[in-house]
């Protein structure tokens, strides 16, 4: 089922740790020095640091904890514990980077280049966290709540949640930074949706053949999936055919395609992409 990120708590803990590190690196090295405000608690922190005698990491920690309580109450204990872990690590990594690699100016004189990294690293991390039922805290929690009670996807929920925060960049940092921030928010929403869709991507097979037994056995015994089988008839030849319908992840799809070519070269296969498979073995 896509990339295997869910499962054991050890694997999920490693994934959440790496996501927190990615977010911290993207924020510290690319967002904060350029005052890019894509929304979220880090966006609020970038704005409020000019009015409060606190660092961005400290402001981020305070607001994240307040929203984390809301997440526990509305989204449940599992989501809350994962988000608490990521939020703690994110604050820790940001504080560590402030001490180990302090920055008083952007890394380069190329704001577009830094905007790309400032979008890509936190956006990728956010998408993976949403996929495993967690978040980095902050307004991501608000977006998750909005997604839970409405039909909007997570990228659009992020866009709605963070839009007002991004608008503040125009008044505080000027038109140029404001325009960069609006662009960053829109691209981040696009990145999150597309990464989640890519992770969820599966291959749907419609296999039309005359000897279904070897194919069905391979699907069930080797790939550990099931299939639906029904009888059909060729429109031109009027010969009896069997149609096999099954869904699996991309690596398994490559194995099945190769196997079918070896045992029944005349089989007709229709293979389509699907990012939303609901049922046993896939999404609940």
C-alpha positions in Angstrom: 0.0 0.0 0.0 2.2 2.8 -1.3 5.3 3.5 0.8 5.3 1.5 4.0 5.4 4.2 6.6 2.7 3.0 8.9 3.2 -0.1 11.1 5.5 -0.7 14.0 6.0 2.1 16.5 9.7 1.9 16.0 9.4 2.6 12.3 6.9 5.5 13.0 9.1 6.9 15.6 12.1 7.0 13.2 9.9 8.6 10.5 8.6 11.3 12.9 12.1 12.1 14.2 13.4 12.6 10.6 10.3 14.7 9.7 11.0 16.9 12.8 14.6 17.3 11.7 13.6 18.1 8.1 11.2 20.8 9.3 13.7 22.3 11.7 16.4 22.5 9.0 14.0 24.0 6.4 12.8 26.6 8.9 16.1 27.6 10.5 18.2 27.8 7.4 15.7 29.0 4.8 12.5 30.4 6.3 13.6 32.3 9.4 16.5 34.3 7.8 14.3 35.4 4.9 11.3 36.1 7.0 9.2 33.8 4.8 5.8 33.4 6.5 4.0 30.4 5.1 1.6 30.3 8.0 1.7 27.9 10.8 3.1 28.5 14.3 6.5 29.1 12.8 5.0 31.8 10.7 3.4 33.4 13.8 6.8 33.0 15.5 8.6 34.9 12.7 6.1 37.7 13.1 5.9 37.9 16.9 9.7 37.8 17.4 9.7 41.5 16.3 7.3 42.4 19.1 8.3 40.0 21.9 11.6 39.6 23.8 11.6 35.9 22.9 13.3 33.8 20.2 11.3 32.2 17.4 12.0 28.8 18.9 10.5 29.8 22.3 7.4 31.4 20.7 7.0 28.3 18.6 7.1 26.1 21.7 4.6 28.1 23.7 1.9 28.3 20.9 2.4 24.7 19.8 1.8 23.4 23.4 -1.5 25.4 23.6 -2.7 24.0 20.3 -1.5 20.5 21.2 -4.0 20.5 24.1 -6.8 21.2 21.5 -5.5 18.4 19.4 -5.6 15.9 22.3 -9.2 16.9 23.0 -10.6 16.9 19.4 -8.4 14.5 17.4 -7.7 11.8 20.0 -4.9 10.4 22.1 -3.0 8.7 19.3 -2.8 11.8 17.2 -2.0 13.9 20.3 0.9 11.7 21.5 2.5 11.6 18.0 2.1 15.3 17.6 3.5 16.0 21.1 6.6 14.0 20.2 7.1 15.8 16.9 6.4 19.2 18.5 8.9 18.5 21.3 11.6 17.4 18.8 10.9 20.3 16.5 11.4 22.8 19.3 14.5 21.0 20.5 16.0 20.9 17.0 15.3 24.6 16.4 16.9 25.6 19.7 19.9 23.4 19.0 20.3 24.9 15.5 20.0 28.4 16.9 22.9 27.7 19.2 25.1 25.6 16.9 24.5 27.4 13.6 23.3 31.0 14.4 22.3 33.0 11.3 22.1 36.8 11.1 21.4 36.8 7.4 20.2 34.5 4.6 22.6 31.7 3.5 22.7 33.0 -0.1 21.6 36.1 -2.1 19.1 33.9 -4.0 15.7 34.2 -2.3 14.0 32.0 -4.9 16.4 29.2 -4.3 15.9 29.5 -0.5 12.2 29.7 -1.0 12.2 26.4 -2.8 14.1 24.7 0.0 12.0 26.5 2.6 8.9 25.0 1.0 10.2 21.5 0.0 11.7 20.3 3.3 8.8 21.3 5.7 6.2 20.4 3.1 7.5 16.9 2.5 7.8 16.4 6.3 4.2 17.7 6.9 2.8 15.4 4.2 4.5 12.3 5.7 3.3 13.2 9.2 -0.3 13.7 8.0 -0.1 10.3 6.3 0.9 8.5 9.5 -1.7 10.3 11.6 0.5 13.0 13.2 1.5 16.6 12.6 4.2 19.0 13.6 1.7 20.8 15.8 0.6 24.4 15.5 -1.9 25.3 12.9 -1.5 21.9 11.3 -3.7 20.7 14.2 -6.3 23.3 13.1 -6.1 22.0 9.5 -6.6 18.4 10.7 -9.7 19.5 12.7 -11.0 21.3 9.6 -10.4 18.2 7.5 -12.1 16.0 10.1 -15.3 17.9 10.1 -15.5 19.1 6.4 -14.8 17.6 3.0 -11.8 19.7 2.2 -8.5 17.9 1.5 -5.5 18.6 3.8 -3.7 20.9 1.4 -6.7 23.2 1.1 -7.3 23.1 4.8 -3.7 24.3 5.4 -4.3 27.1 2.8 -7.4 28.2 4.6 -5.9 28.0 8.1 -2.7 29.8 7.3 -3.9 32.5 4.9 -4.4 35.3 7.4 -1.0 34.6 9.0 0.6 35.0 5.6 -1.1 38.2 4.9 0.5 39.8 7.9 3.9 39.4 6.1 2.8 42.3 3.8 2.4 44.7 6.6 5.5 43.7 8.7 8.1 42.7 6.1 7.0 44.5 3.0 5.6 43.6 -0.4 8.5 41.5 -1.6 8.5 39.2 1.4 4.7 39.1 1.4 4.6 38.0 -2.2 7.2 35.3 -1.5 5.2 34.2 1.5 1.9 33.9 -0.4 3.7 32.0 -3.2 5.3 29.7 -0.6 1.9 29.0 1.1 0.2 28.0 -2.2 3.1 25.8 -3.3 3.3 24.2 0.2 -0.4 23.3 0.0 0.2 21.8 -3.5 3.3 19.9 -2.3 1.5 18.4 0.8 -1.5 17.1 -1.3 0.7 15.7 -4.0 3.2 14.0 -1.6 0.3 12.3 0.2 -1.3 11.2 -3.1 2.1 9.8 -4.2 2.5 7.9 -0.9 -1.0 6.5 -1.2 -0.6 5.6 -4.9 -1.6 2.1 -5.8 -2.0 0.2 -9.0 -5.4 -1.2 -10.0 -5.4 -4.2 -12.3 -8.1 -5.4 -14.7 -6.6 -8.7 -16.1 -8.5 -10.4 -18.9 -7.2 -13.9 -19.5 -8.1 -17.5 -20.3 -6.2 -19.3 -17.5 -6.8 -17.4 -14.3 -5.6 -20.1 -11.8 -1.8 -19.4 -11.8 -2.4 -15.7 -11.7 -4.8 -15.8 -8.8 -2.5 -18.2 -6.9 0.4 -15.8 -7.4 -1.6 -12.9 -6.1 -2.8 -14.7 -3.0 0.3 -16.8 -2.0 3.2 -14.6 -3.2 1.8 -11.1 -3.0 -0.5 -11.7 -0.1 -3.5 -9.9 -1.7 -6.9 -11.1 -2.8 -8.7 -10.5 -6.1 -12.2 -10.5 -7.5 -12.9 -12.9 -10.4 -15.8 -13.0 -12.8 -16.5 -14.6 -16.2 -16.8 -12.6 -19.4 -16.9 -13.2 -23.2 -14.8 -11.7 -26.0 -16.9 -9.4 -28.2 -15.0 -10.4 -31.4 -14.0 -14.0 -30.8 -17.0 -14.9 -28.5 -14.6 -17.0 -26.5 -15.0 -17.3 -22.7 -12.7 -15.1 -20.7 -12.0 -14.5 -17.1 -11.5 -11.0 -15.6 -9.4 -10.6 -12.5 -9.6 -7.4 -10.5 -7.0 -6.6 -7.9 -5.1 -3.7 -6.3 -1.6 -3.5 -4.8 1.3 -1.2 -4.3 3.8 -0.2 -7.0 6.6 -2.7 -6.3 4.1 -5.6 -6.1 2.4 -4.3 -9.3 5.7 -4.6 -11.1 6.1 -8.2 -9.9 2.6 -9.2 -11.0 3.0 -7.6 -14.4 6.2 -9.5 -15.0 4.7 -12.8 -13.8 1.6 -12.5 -16.0 3.8 -11.9 -19.0 5.7 -15.1 -18.2 2.7 -17.4 -17.6 0.2 -16.0 -20.1 1.7 -13.6 -22.6 -1.7 -13.2 -24.4 -3.4 -11.8 -21.2 -4.8 -8.3 -21.6 -4.0 -6.0 -18.7 -5.5 -2.6 -17.8 -3.4 -0.9 -15.1 -4.5 2.4 -13.6 -3.2 4.6 -10.8 -5.4 5.1 -7.7 -4.5 7.1 -4.6 -7.6 6.3 -2.7 -8.4 2.6 -2.0 -10.8 2.1 0.8 -11.3 -1.3 2.3 -9.6 -4.2 4.2 -5.8 -4.0 3.8 -5.9 -0.4 2.7 -7.6 2.7 4.1 -10.3 2.4 6.7 
